[in-house]
């Protein structure tokens, strides 16, 4: 008899960012960073295809109201979350940080040797969400872009 799938599967499907200016944010991710989407500039909600998890944008005020009508819609600096883009080469870290700046992002931390043995830096998107861009010699990527290696495990082990 086949094993039943758990009701809550261990995965993240969509990360939604509450943004102040949809048009600006759509252009940053779509035109500046090249995230694929069908969203037009005037979209009220945008979803971007990535290797696995989808990235979505939604007006910050409406997202807060969706969670709870009395939610705080203010953006008070670091919110305890970062997004990450891991690269296949060390050189790509610097290239991507420059790309993010040209697209309208802000460099938070230039790339440097990281305490964990890799190489990384940070940029912020137009709403201040921090993105780490990182590389490590111990990582490898599956054909679908899935990140493996070190503490992440090996593809053959799953």
BAFI-3210 file (N, C-alpha, C; in Angstrom, 3 decimals, decimal comma, padded with zeros to 6 digits):
// residues 158
n [1|2|3|4|5|6|7|8|9|10|11|12|13|14|15|16|17|18|19|20|21|22|23|24|25|26|27|28|29|30|31|32|33|34|35|36|37|38|39|40|41|42|43|44|45|46|47|48|49|50|51|52|53|54|55|56|57|58|59|60|61|62|63|64|65|66|67|68|69|70|71|72|73|74|75|76|77|78|79|80|81|82|83|84|85|86|87|88|89|90|91|92|93|94|95|96|97|98|99|100|101|102|103|104|105|106|107|108|109|110|111|112|113|114|115|116|117|118|119|120|121|122|123|124|125|126|127|128|129|130|131|132|133|134|135|136|137|138|139|140|141|142|143|144|145|146|147|148|149|150|151|152|153|154|155|156|157|158]
n.u [000,846|000,639|002,430|000,801|000,629|001,760|-000,444|000,542|003,007|006,582|007,549|008,053|005,876|005,180|006,664|005,604|005,960|005,142|004,621|005,349|005,047|003,719|004,185|006,864|008,190|007,509|008,802|011,452|011,992|011,136|012,115|014,621|016,018|015,326|013,366|011,051|007,697|004,164|003,020|001,854|002,790|000,738|-000,387|-002,237|-001,329|001,496|003,248|006,215|008,154|010,451|013,282|011,698|010,360|007,884|007,948|006,129|004,462|002,613|000,407|001,494|-000,260|-002,692|-001,909|-001,349|-003,951|-005,171|-004,044|-004,716|-007,169|-006,306|-003,574|-000,186|001,032|003,351|006,826|009,478|012,417|014,822|013,190|013,577|013,916|015,508|016,062|017,542|019,944|021,739|024,816|026,472|029,086|031,874|032,456|030,020|028,607|029,469|028,742|025,942|025,243|025,972|024,167|021,718|021,930|022,007|019,432|017,917|018,040|019,554|022,830|023,670|025,632|028,808|030,215|032,121|034,567|032,957|031,981|031,228|032,691|032,244|031,478|029,928|027,388|025,066|022,021|019,342|015,933|013,552|011,736|013,209|013,664|015,977|018,379|020,517|023,389|025,160|027,999|029,564|032,236|031,551|029,028|026,655|024,629|021,482|020,058|017,673|018,181|018,164|019,700|022,487|024,685|027,191|025,815|023,319|022,842|023,148|022,248|021,935|021,341|018,691]
n.v [-001,187|002,201|004,883|007,403|010,828|013,548|016,006|018,603|019,468|019,592|022,333|025,514|027,480|030,036|033,200|036,185|039,602|042,562|045,568|049,075|050,483|049,217|049,324|050,249|048,203|045,910|046,539|046,601|043,886|042,434|043,841|044,872|042,816|040,584|038,614|036,198|036,892|037,364|039,649|042,956|046,483|047,830|045,977|044,566|042,614|040,575|037,778|035,935|033,673|031,361|029,220|026,916|027,932|030,462|034,005|036,668|039,843|042,263|044,927|046,589|047,623|046,330|043,682|043,603|044,092|041,778|039,886|040,726|043,017|045,150|045,285|046,477|048,615|049,906|050,201|049,212|049,194|046,544|043,536|041,025|039,046|037,662|037,380|035,106|034,665|032,273|031,704|030,215|030,789|032,536|035,051|035,822|036,815|039,513|040,557|040,317|041,920|044,411|044,497|044,591|047,129|048,780|048,302|049,693|048,982|049,030|048,947|047,200|045,815|045,410|042,725|040,234|038,129|035,611|034,789|032,152|030,839|031,230|033,568|036,628|039,221|041,972|043,354|045,766|045,701|047,905|048,368|047,949|045,319|042,931|041,219|038,528|037,772|035,052|032,787|029,572|027,273|024,746|024,199|022,806|022,609|021,365|020,202|021,585|023,879|023,631|024,003|022,394|020,667|020,670|021,679|021,604|019,170|016,358|015,816|013,141|011,933|012,184]
n.w [000,000|-000,905|000,693|002,549|001,680|003,679|005,152|005,505|003,529|003,471|002,244|000,598|-001,195|-002,287|-001,862|-000,671|-001,106|000,497|-001,022|-001,614|-004,025|-006,707|-009,538|-009,710|-008,297|-009,812|-012,218|-011,282|-010,523|-012,850|-015,233|-014,441|-012,944|-014,354|-013,781|-014,776|-015,745|-016,270|-015,581|-016,012|-016,032|-014,630|-012,927|-010,195|-008,615|-008,675|-009,917|-010,005|-011,895|-010,675|-010,012|-008,653|-005,803|-005,959|-006,455|-005,234|-005,567|-003,821|-003,003|-000,102|001,927|001,308|001,606|004,341|005,301|004,407|006,049|008,684|009,628|011,326|011,014|011,196|008,789|008,359|007,462|009,100|008,937|009,197|008,938|009,956|008,049|005,210|001,714|-000,578|-003,160|-004,623|-006,195|-009,063|-009,533|-008,067|-009,141|-010,152|-007,989|-007,517|-010,027|-009,999|-007,825|-008,878|-011,027|-009,643|-008,458|-010,760|-011,608|-009,834|-007,212|-003,901|-002,735|000,102|001,513|000,393|-001,559|000,092|001,757|003,546|006,913|007,112|005,247|002,539|-000,095|-000,114|-000,475|000,042|-001,259|-001,361|-002,306|-004,034|-001,905|000,309|001,068|002,034|000,074|-000,048|-001,887|-002,753|-002,791|-002,685|-002,606|-001,851|-002,740|-005,063|-008,021|-009,023|-012,147|-012,357|-010,978|-008,242|-005,112|-003,656|-001,354|001,276|004,353|003,235|002,182|-000,067|-003,470|-004,269|-001,893|-001,312]
ca.u [000,000|001,475|002,422|000,002|001,342|001,303|-001,282|001,454|004,248|007,669|008,013|007,523|005,362|005,244|007,065|004,948|006,494|004,246|005,401|004,752|004,786|003,685|004,825|008,311|008,676|007,399|009,883|012,721|012,171|010,945|013,002|015,962|016,673|014,995|012,487|009,951|006,329|003,214|002,465|002,062|003,121|-000,401|-000,951|-002,508|-000,634|002,440|003,952|007,383|008,635|011,849|013,577|011,040|009,467|007,480|008,043|004,948|004,384|001,243|000,488|001,759|-001,469|-003,663|-001,382|-001,571|-005,389|-005,491|-003,600|-005,599|-007,543|-005,597|-002,130|000,690|001,523|004,621|008,027|010,364|013,771|015,011|012,021|013,900|013,897|016,274|015,916|018,893|020,214|023,036|025,379|027,311|030,485|032,208|032,379|028,610|028,126|029,698|027,950|024,531|025,114|025,974|022,904|020,662|022,085|021,571|017,985|017,250|018,249|020,587|023,839|023,697|026,934|029,575|030,638|033,382|034,691|031,947|032,425|030,903|033,606|031,904|031,649|028,564|027,065|023,628|021,372|017,940|015,039|012,988|011,038|014,150|013,840|017,375|018,727|021,913|023,891|026,228|028,653|030,443|032,846|030,959|027,684|026,435|023,265|020,815|019,666|016,544|018,620|018,132|020,990|022,911|026,043|027,420|024,690|022,086|022,707|023,526|021,097|021,803|020,892|017,227]
ca.v [000,000|003,413|005,739|008,603|012,109|014,366|017,150|019,744|019,034|020,501|023,169|026,872|027,618|031,432|034,243|037,418|040,831|043,711|046,665|050,412|050,951|048,023|049,571|050,316|046,884|045,016|046,882|046,199|042,432|041,963|044,467|045,048|041,557|039,561|037,540|036,003|037,109|037,890|040,873|044,249|047,564|048,258|044,823|044,733|041,499|040,032|036,574|035,703|032,300|031,143|027,795|026,335|028,849|031,650|035,286|037,480|041,213|042,681|046,189|046,385|047,908|045,269|042,458|043,724|043,932|040,378|039,150|041,162|044,407|046,142|045,094|047,631|048,627|050,617|049,411|049,725|048,673|045,109|042,826|039,682|038,101|037,986|036,490|034,778|034,137|031,616|031,703|029,093|031,230|033,639|036,288|036,176|037,587|040,927|040,921|040,434|043,117|045,564|044,440|045,071|048,590|049,391|048,125|050,560|048,497|049,736|048,071|047,260|045,316|044,905|041,328|039,990|036,787|035,434|034,044|030,742|030,257|031,566|034,939|037,144|040,626|042,209|044,528|045,937|046,025|049,250|048,488|047,702|043,908|042,565|040,022|038,101|037,101|034,273|031,676|028,717|026,177|023,476|024,048|022,384|022,886|020,391|020,717|022,496|025,028|023,337|024,158|021,237|020,661|021,062|021,465|021,470|017,776|015,992|015,437|011,688|011,454|012,297]
ca.w [000,000|-000,955|001,886|002,392|001,729|004,815|004,797|005,363|002,894|003,824|001,140|000,484|-002,556|-002,724|-000,922|-001,102|-000,531|000,489|-001,599|-001,605|-005,387|-007,545|-010,835|-009,492|-007,900|-010,968|-013,146|-010,672|-010,630|-014,225|-016,211|-013,909|-012,573|-015,342|-013,294|-015,721|-015,276|-017,258|-014,987|-016,667|-015,095|-013,816|-012,220|-008,762|-007,988|-009,652|-009,498|-010,846|-011,919|-010,294|-009,924|-007,483|-005,098|-006,712|-005,766|-005,538|-005,069|-003,547|-002,264|001,330|002,714|001,046|002,200|005,787|005,529|004,166|007,241|009,771|009,344|012,144|010,879|010,997|007,412|008,297|007,192|010,137|008,827|009,055|009,429|010,398|006,942|004,010|000,578|-001,025|-004,493|-004,578|-007,538|-009,471|-009,524|-007,164|-009,917|-010,354|-006,833|-007,811|-011,205|-009,616|-006,984|-009,790|-011,757|-008,742|-008,333|-012,024|-011,709|-008,873|-005,850|-003,125|-002,162|001,555|001,954|-000,745|-001,441|000,802|002,319|004,591|008,089|006,924|004,267|001,160|-000,552|-000,251|-000,269|000,146|-001,826|-000,976|-003,416|-003,833|-000,630|001,388|001,391|001,786|-000,670|-000,002|-003,083|-002,134|-003,486|-001,892|-003,361|-001,418|-003,293|-006,440|-008,445|-009,864|-013,462|-012,180|-010,201|-006,811|-004,451|-002,861|-000,843|002,655|005,272|002,455|001,774|-001,429|-004,285|-004,290|-000,584|-001,171]
c.u [000,887|001,331|001,646|000,872|000,842|000,474|-000,418|002,770|005,358|008,221|007,416|007,100|005,539|005,756|006,459|005,543|005,433|005,040|004,622|004,307|004,866|004,437|006,352|008,884|008,593|008,541|011,247|012,958|012,089|012,007|014,445|016,691|016,330|014,143|011,317|008,584|005,457|002,626|002,845|002,336|001,977|-001,062|-001,177|-001,847|000,302|003,096|005,041|007,799|010,113|012,071|012,982|010,018|009,123|007,654|006,852|005,093|002,911|001,329|000,549|000,502|-002,495|-003,208|-001,614|-003,051|-005,823|-005,127|-004,520|-005,914|-006,766|-004,074|-001,394|001,246|002,840|005,776|009,110|011,755|013,787|013,866|012,296|013,866|014,841|015,899|017,332|018,887|021,625|023,535|026,271|028,799|030,665|032,031|030,941|028,052|028,270|028,868|026,490|024,309|025,106|024,664|021,770|020,738|021,606|020,052|017,213|017,328|019,357|021,542|023,857|025,082|027,679|030,013|031,993|033,408|033,715|032,488|032,181|031,731|033,312|032,206|030,242|028,492|025,559|023,211|019,955|017,132|014,409|012,236|011,926|014,312|015,265|017,516|020,210|022,233|025,142|026,727|029,478|030,972|032,209|029,562|027,725|024,963|022,730|020,450|018,535|016,901|018,588|019,549|021,272|024,298|026,154|026,222|023,364|021,831|023,130|022,308|020,869|021,245|019,374|016,487]
c.v [001,245|004,246|007,022|009,854|012,913|015,555|018,385|019,219|020,037|021,258|024,560|027,035|029,030|032,280|035,532|038,598|041,920|044,929|047,982|050,859|049,751|048,217|049,547|048,937|045,868|045,285|046,453|044,702|041,931|042,509|044,553|043,755|040,402|038,402|037,396|036,186|037,511|039,201|042,104|045,306|047,937|047,109|045,134|043,628|040,931|038,789|036,278|034,246|032,284|029,635|027,216|027,275|030,029|032,881|036,123|038,866|041,565|043,991|045,946|046,564|046,788|043,938|042,465|043,512|042,483|039,531|039,453|042,630|045,463|046,025|046,405|047,573|049,367|049,674|049,970|049,101|047,166|044,358|041,390|038,631|038,593|036,978|036,209|034,295|033,575|031,423|030,494|029,474|032,393|034,985|036,766|036,989|039,078|041,402|041,166|041,642|044,378|045,642|044,996|046,586|049,290|049,338|049,006|050,078|049,297|048,715|048,275|046,888|044,792|043,461|041,240|038,541|036,682|034,564|032,547|030,089|030,557|033,020|035,499|038,640|040,765|043,443|044,586|046,263|047,393|049,441|048,182|046,248|043,492|041,222|039,739|037,440|036,379|033,149|030,889|027,605|024,834|023,243|023,492|022,634|021,733|021,026|021,732|023,726|024,813|023,361|022,960|021,485|021,121|020,722|021,278|020,031|017,583|015,507|013,926|011,135|011,489|011,381]
c.w [000,000|000,322|001,592|002,523|002,922|004,320|004,588|004,820|003,198|002,608|001,265|-000,964|-003,104|-001,568|-001,464|-000,356|-000,618|000,055|-001,613|-002,995|-006,327|-008,857|-010,701|-009,158|-009,039|-011,933|-012,597|-010,883|-012,065|-015,171|-015,718|-013,625|-013,507|-014,850|-014,275|-015,058|-016,447|-016,768|-015,805|-015,603|-014,162|-013,044|-010,744|-007,948|-009,040|-009,071|-010,523|-010,757|-011,529|-010,294|-008,655|-006,894|-006,003|-005,835|-006,193|-004,929|-004,906|-002,789|-000,752|002,191|002,540|001,635|003,712|006,113|005,337|005,391|008,413|009,553|010,132|012,021|010,653|009,580|007,271|008,041|008,095|010,075|008,675|009,710|009,835|009,306|005,850|002,937|000,094|-002,463|-004,442|-005,994|-007,791|-009,469|-008,556|-007,880|-010,103|-009,189|-007,120|-008,999|-010,830|-008,714|-007,848|-010,576|-010,900|-008,572|-009,597|-012,172|-010,731|-007,439|-005,181|-002,547|-000,651|002,070|000,736|-000,500|-000,755|001,257|003,490|005,727|007,945|005,806|002,817|000,860|-000,749|-000,023|-000,263|-000,642|-001,284|-002,222|-003,146|-002,518|000,565|001,780|001,058|001,076|-000,452|-001,325|-002,617|-003,034|-002,478|-002,781|-002,998|-001,995|-004,706|-006,748|-009,282|-011,193|-013,364|-011,351|-008,700|-006,253|-003,552|-002,302|000,594|003,522|004,537|002,037|000,330|-002,190|-004,254|-002,982|-000,438|-002,122]
res [x|x|x|x|x|x|x|x|x|x|x|x|x|x|x|x|x|x|x|x|x|x|x|x|x|x|x|x|x|x|x|x|x|x|x|x|x|x|x|x|x|x|x|x|x|x|x|x|x|x|x|x|x|x|x|x|x|x|x|x|x|x|x|x|x|x|x|x|x|x|x|x|x|x|x|x|x|x|x|x|x|x|x|x|x|x|x|x|x|x|x|x|x|x|x|x|x|x|x|x|x|x|x|x|x|x|x|x|x|x|x|x|x|x|x|x|x|x|x|x|x|x|x|x|x|x|x|x|x|x|x|x|x|x|x|x|x|x|x|x|x|x|x|x|x|x|x|x|x|x|x|x|x|x|x|x|x|x]
***
